[in-house]
Structure formats: structure tokens, C-alpha cells
Amino acid sequence: MCPSPSITPSPPDDEDVYIVLDDLGGKLGRAWRESPEDRTDRNAVMIDLLDGQFSDPARIVAFNTANGWSRDASRELAELIIEDCRNRGLEIPDFLRGFIERSTHQRPAPLHSTVPK
């Protein structure tokens, strides 16, 4: 007898997944934001953060079910955003400053500081 096919999708092959806990404010509160499966890798989440796709990111969690681990990736993504903005000569967007400060426990330095004359 032939086994029946599974109705559950097969798990990705050893893929790290990143999800964002977003603070939607007011009565809406915080929620884990839905993302298409192809937008849950680290690079895609970083691009979505920089594009302002989240209201006020509170935390980012990474997990890999194939390897059986999960971790808070907030600091990792915050530092990548800082590095990316510096490399491209851009200021950190205002909508990410709170996330950067909470995740790194420091205020991001402005790219171009003005010195009074």
C-alpha cells in the first residue's frame, strides 16, 4: 500500500527565519507581523525595516526549526542597519531610532555632526 501524501508543507531545508514583533500603538498593542515566506530571511527583514514596513519594531526573533534553536536577533539587526546606513552615507531613519536605541542600549551617532563656529 502506498503512503498518502502529507497535507502539511515540508519544512524548509535548514533555513533561518526572522520575525518582527511590531508595536502598532494605542489599543492595537504589539503583534508578530505576518510576512510572506520569501521575506523572512535576515536580509529581507533588514530591507523591510529600512523601507519603513513596520510601525515601531520592538523585537526581532530568529529561529531555525531544522536545527532546533531560537534567539533574540534585535541587536544583530540593529547593528546591521547602523553599518548599512554608514556604508551608504545615510542617516538612520527616524522611524528606526527607537528600535536601534532599545536594541543596542545606545543612541546612534549622527552621520554628519555639525560643529558650531
N, C-alpha and C positions, 0 to 999 in steps of 0.2 A: 504494500500500500504506500502511495506517495504522500509525504507530509504536506499539509496545507500551507500555503504561503502566509507569512506573518502580516497582520494588518498594521503593525507599528513600523514606523520608518527605521531603517538601520541607522545606528549611531554613526556620527562622523568618525573618520579614521584619525584618532589621536589629535583632535583639534581643540585649541584653547578658545574659550568663549568668554566674551566680556559683556556684562550687562550694567546698566546705569540706573541707580536709584535717584530719581529726579524729584526735587521739591517743587510742586506745582503751585504752592502758595495757598493762603487762605483756607477755606473749607475743603479744598481738594487734597491738601496734605502731600505726602510723599507716595510715590508709586514706582515700581520697577517698570521701566519703559519697554514697550514691545519694539522689537527690531526684526527686520527680515533676516532669515538665516545667513544670508551672504553679507550682512552688515554687522556681524558680531565679533569679528577679529579685531585685534588691537588697533591696527592702522585705520580701519573703517570707523571705529568708535572715536578715535582721535580726530579724524576728519569731521565727523558729525558734531563733536564738541566744538571744534573751531568754527564750524558753519552755523553755530547757534541753534542746533536741533533740540537742545534740552533747555528747560526753563532755568533751573538752578541745580546743577548736579551736586548731589550730596555725597555719593559714594559710588565707586566702580568696583565690581567684584569680577574676578576671573576664575574660571573653573575648567576642568578637563575631566569628564566622566570616564574616559578610557583609562586615564592614569589615577583616578580617584582622589583628586585634590581640588581645593578651592582656596582663594586668598583675597584679601583686600588689595586692589590694584590702583587705588586712588592716587597715592603718592607717585607711583610709576608713571601714570598717565599725566599727572600734573607736571612732573619733571620733563617728560617728553614734549608737552605743549610749550613749556618755557624754552627748551632747547630749539624747537622748531621755529618759534617766533624769533628768537635771537638769530638763528641761521638765515632767516628770510628778511631780517631787518624790520620786523613788525613789532608793534606794541602788543602786549597781551590784551585780548578783547575785554572790555569792562564786564561783560556778562560771565566771564570765567574767573575774574579776580577773586571772588569769594571762595570758589572751589579750590583755586591754587593756594590761597592763604590757609584754608582749613586743612588741606591735604599735606602741605609742606611745613606748616606752622611758621611760615614767614611771609612777609609781604614781598611780592615780586618787584624788583627794581625796575624803574622805567628804562627803556632802551636809550633814550636821549634825555639826559638831565640838563636842565637849564641852569647856568651859573649866573647869579646876579652880577651886574657890572658895577 
